Amino acid sequence: DWSLTERESIPHVVERTHRFLHWLVQRPETNIVVVTHGVWMECCFYVHAPGTLGNHQDQHGRGGGGKMDRVYNADLFVAECISRNGVYERLEQVRRIC
């Protein structure tokens, strides 16, 4: 939950990405546009699509060692959200298109 006095932690953002993707696969639509802020997208990609933004690190910024790409304002990505029997499994074919 949002707070005026506390900044959201990275683990909390990661948890929100889990909840969102599980909710998303319950939707009846097959093509969905998601608009969000860059940190949310970075956390989502680091956990659910490692390697999308370059050298992989975990949700706490550990691992890797090379340069990590960022998500910037107005970046546009395309991905396939894979589910089985209505249960989220993974993101595939995540790519930046502009």
C-alpha positions as CSV (number, residue, x, y, z in Angstrom):
1,D,0.0,0.0,0.0
2,W,1.2,3.5,-0.8
3,S,2.4,5.7,2.0
4,L,3.0,9.4,2.2
5,T,5.8,8.9,4.8
6,E,7.7,5.8,3.6
7,R,9.3,5.0,0.3
8,E,8.4,1.6,-1.2
9,S,11.2,-1.0,-1.0
10,I,12.4,-3.0,-4.0
11,P,11.2,-6.3,-2.5
12,H,7.7,-4.7,-2.2
13,V,7.8,-3.6,-5.8
14,V,8.8,-7.1,-6.8
15,E,5.9,-8.5,-4.9
16,R,3.5,-6.1,-6.7
17,T,4.9,-7.4,-10.0
18,H,4.1,-11.0,-9.0
19,R,0.5,-10.0,-7.9
20,F,0.0,-8.0,-11.1
21,L,1.1,-10.8,-13.5
22,H,-1.0,-13.3,-11.7
23,W,-4.0,-10.9,-12.0
24,L,-3.2,-10.2,-15.7
25,V,-3.4,-13.8,-16.8
26,Q,-7.0,-13.9,-15.4
27,R,-8.1,-11.2,-17.9
28,P,-10.1,-12.4,-20.9
29,E,-8.3,-10.0,-23.3
30,T,-5.4,-11.3,-25.4
31,N,-3.7,-8.0,-26.2
32,I,-3.1,-5.7,-23.3
33,V,-1.2,-2.4,-22.9
34,V,0.4,-1.8,-19.5
35,V,1.5,1.7,-18.6
36,T,3.7,2.0,-15.5
37,H,6.8,3.7,-14.1
38,G,10.4,2.5,-15.0
39,V,11.3,1.1,-11.6
40,W,8.3,-1.2,-11.6
41,M,9.3,-2.4,-15.1
42,E,12.9,-2.9,-14.1
43,C,11.9,-5.0,-11.1
44,C,9.5,-7.0,-13.2
45,F,12.1,-7.7,-15.9
46,Y,14.9,-8.5,-13.4
47,V,12.7,-11.2,-11.8
48,H,10.5,-12.4,-14.6
49,A,12.6,-11.9,-17.7
50,P,16.3,-12.0,-16.6
51,G,18.7,-10.7,-19.2
52,T,16.1,-8.3,-20.8
53,L,17.9,-5.3,-19.5
54,G,21.5,-6.6,-19.9
55,N,23.5,-8.2,-17.2
56,H,21.1,-9.9,-14.7
57,Q,21.0,-8.8,-11.1
58,D,18.5,-10.0,-8.5
59,Q,15.8,-7.8,-6.9
60,H,18.3,-6.6,-4.4
61,G,20.8,-5.4,-7.0
62,R,23.2,-8.3,-6.3
63,G,24.9,-10.4,-9.0
64,G,26.0,-9.5,-12.4
65,G,28.9,-7.0,-12.3
66,G,28.5,-5.6,-15.8
67,K,26.6,-2.6,-17.0
68,M,22.8,-2.7,-16.4
69,D,20.4,-1.0,-18.8
70,R,17.6,1.1,-17.3
71,V,14.0,1.7,-18.3
72,Y,13.6,5.4,-19.3
73,N,10.6,7.6,-19.7
74,A,8.6,6.7,-22.9
75,D,10.4,3.4,-23.3
76,L,8.2,0.8,-25.1
77,F,8.5,-2.9,-24.5
78,V,6.6,-5.9,-26.0
79,A,6.3,-9.2,-24.2
80,E,4.3,-12.4,-24.1
81,C,2.8,-13.3,-20.7
82,I,2.6,-17.1,-20.6
83,S,0.1,-18.9,-18.4
84,R,-1.2,-22.4,-18.0
85,N,-4.7,-23.2,-16.9
86,G,-5.1,-19.5,-15.8
87,V,-1.9,-19.5,-13.7
88,Y,1.0,-17.2,-14.5
89,E,4.2,-19.0,-15.5
90,R,6.6,-16.5,-17.2
91,L,7.3,-13.7,-19.5
92,E,8.7,-14.5,-22.9
93,Q,10.1,-12.6,-25.9
94,V,10.5,-9.4,-23.9
95,R,12.1,-6.7,-26.1
96,R,12.5,-3.0,-26.2
97,I,11.0,-1.6,-29.4
98,C,11.7,2.1,-28.8
